[in-house]
Amino acid sequence: MFKDLFSKSFAGLMLLFVLACSRNVEIPGDPKLRLNEYIAKSFMMKRVEDKAQLLAYLVGDVKQRLEGWSAEQFRDAFLSTKRNLIKATTRELKPISASEVQITYELVYLEERKSAEGR
């Protein structure tokens, strides 16, 4: 059950990232590259303090949601599992406005639960 909750939380956060991806001045660069950077960082989290690295990629509601997570919630979602990214593929990039795009992507990863001692 907890594994399902983690998967839903992580998938929900990744999905919300799509909605927050922006091309505005505060977030320079190519949206696809920015998404790939975020995904890579999310798979490399080592400490609760690393949450700030992920927040730097986010805007709006999804940023507020992650900011509101407790240390335990962040640990459960990003640190208590060993996730190995297999593939991240961009399926579609659709302009929403002059400053926003919607990205549809696919993530393939393997997940292994760490033991309680690994926390």
C-alpha angles and dihedrals in degrees: 000000000000090000089055090049091051092047091050092046094048093043090047092051091048091048091049089052088064090057092048098047107122142178096207125131094264091059109043125191144045112325093223091051090046091052092049090050091051092049092049092049092048090057092050100054112138105166138026087245088065088074088092089064091059093044089059088067097049137080138183124358096353091054091049090048094053092042088056094054116110120233088257093053091049091047091051094048101040111014110033094066133057106229122185116197111225101173142349114193128181109223101178139359112199124181112233097178139336089285104031139061133184115225123197112198143163126228123197116187142150119234127202122179114234119224120258089252089061093068 
